[in-house]
Amino acid sequence: MNFLEYKGYYTKIEYSAEDKVLFGKIEGIADLVNFESESVDAIEKEFQDAVDYYLDFCKEHNTEPNKPYKGAFNVRISPDLHRQLAMYAYMNDESLNKTVERVLEGYVISMTKI
């Protein structure tokens, strides 16, 4: 796979044929932090250095680094599905957020078993 993880941050490694380099950016943060390497052997270290640079930069500037994921996101679905989920949540005495979380968790677990 082309994905790397370091200190809870993720990236997807891509290749630019035009520039003849591997590159990526830290995913899941508001800031743009990217990196590149001409070497397959060095790209993981470049990613780790980029994460460390980002964390050091935030510390030096007294800013809180973005968490890779906050646990909240907007999803657009059909009104009918929204109603069905809301009614299911109501009938099971749980919040709509909890119902959606359980559904998504079940889906992700089932997909990782493939």
PLY file of the C-alpha trace (Angstrom):
ply
format ascii 1.0
element vertex 114
property float x
property float y
property float z
element edge 113
property int vertex1
property int vertex2
end_header
0.00 0.00 0.00
1.04 3.59 -0.51
-0.07 4.77 2.94
2.18 5.64 5.86
1.37 6.47 9.50
3.55 8.29 12.02
2.49 9.72 15.40
-1.17 9.43 14.44
-0.72 11.32 11.15
-1.20 9.74 7.74
-0.11 10.25 4.17
-0.53 8.64 0.79
2.65 8.40 -1.28
2.26 9.38 -4.93
4.63 9.60 -7.88
5.15 12.51 -10.28
6.47 11.21 -13.60
7.04 14.79 -14.73
9.27 15.66 -11.76
10.50 12.09 -11.18
9.84 12.30 -7.43
7.74 10.59 -4.82
5.64 13.03 -2.82
2.90 13.33 -0.24
1.26 15.63 2.26
0.07 15.16 5.80
-3.62 14.27 5.57
-6.36 15.32 7.95
-4.97 18.68 9.07
-5.96 22.20 8.06
-2.35 23.21 7.35
-0.51 22.24 4.18
2.59 20.21 5.01
4.09 18.31 2.11
7.31 16.45 1.38
9.10 14.68 -1.45
12.00 12.42 -2.25
13.70 11.02 -5.31
14.39 7.83 -3.36
11.97 5.08 -2.36
14.25 4.30 0.57
14.06 7.89 1.88
10.38 8.76 1.43
9.23 7.36 4.79
11.93 9.38 6.60
10.87 12.50 4.69
7.29 11.97 5.89
8.42 11.49 9.48
10.58 14.62 9.26
7.58 16.56 7.90
5.40 15.47 10.83
8.14 16.33 13.33
8.67 19.71 11.62
4.94 20.43 11.82
4.76 19.53 15.51
7.90 21.57 16.30
6.58 24.55 14.30
3.32 24.49 16.24
5.18 24.28 19.55
7.50 27.17 18.64
4.53 29.35 17.64
2.41 28.40 20.64
-0.33 26.93 18.47
-2.13 23.67 18.98
-1.37 21.21 16.17
-4.42 20.01 14.33
-5.49 16.63 15.49
-5.50 14.32 12.50
-9.25 13.84 12.96
-11.68 15.60 15.26
-14.43 12.98 15.19
-16.95 15.22 13.45
-17.83 15.58 9.79
-20.84 16.51 7.67
-22.48 13.91 5.48
-25.12 14.63 2.86
-27.73 11.89 2.49
-31.22 11.68 1.09
-34.02 13.06 3.27
-35.67 9.62 3.29
-32.55 7.90 4.62
-32.14 10.70 7.18
-35.71 10.08 8.38
-35.18 6.32 8.54
-31.97 6.70 10.56
-33.58 9.24 12.88
-36.57 6.95 13.51
-34.31 3.94 14.06
-32.27 5.94 16.58
-35.41 7.17 18.33
-36.89 3.66 18.56
-33.61 2.34 19.98
-33.33 5.18 22.50
-30.04 6.50 21.18
-28.89 9.64 19.42
-28.72 9.88 15.65
-24.95 10.41 15.97
-24.58 7.17 17.95
-26.66 5.25 15.40
-24.61 6.55 12.48
-21.37 5.83 14.37
-22.43 2.21 14.99
-23.44 1.72 11.36
-20.16 3.14 10.08
-18.14 1.14 12.58
-19.88 -2.07 11.49
-19.20 -1.25 7.86
-15.51 -0.51 8.43
-15.05 -3.67 10.49
-16.71 -5.76 7.77
-14.54 -4.14 5.08
-11.29 -4.80 6.94
-12.11 -8.52 7.06
-12.07 -8.74 3.26
0 1
1 2
2 3
3 4
4 5
5 6
6 7
7 8
8 9
9 10
10 11
11 12
12 13
13 14
14 15
15 16
16 17
17 18
18 19
19 20
20 21
21 22
22 23
23 24
24 25
25 26
26 27
27 28
28 29
29 30
30 31
31 32
32 33
33 34
34 35
35 36
36 37
37 38
38 39
39 40
40 41
41 42
42 43
43 44
44 45
45 46
46 47
47 48
48 49
49 50
50 51
51 52
52 53
53 54
54 55
55 56
56 57
57 58
58 59
59 60
60 61
61 62
62 63
63 64
64 65
65 66
66 67
67 68
68 69
69 70
70 71
71 72
72 73
73 74
74 75
75 76
76 77
77 78
78 79
79 80
80 81
81 82
82 83
83 84
84 85
85 86
86 87
87 88
88 89
89 90
90 91
91 92
92 93
93 94
94 95
95 96
96 97
97 98
98 99
99 100
100 101
101 102
102 103
103 104
104 105
105 106
106 107
107 108
108 109
109 110
110 111
111 112
112 113
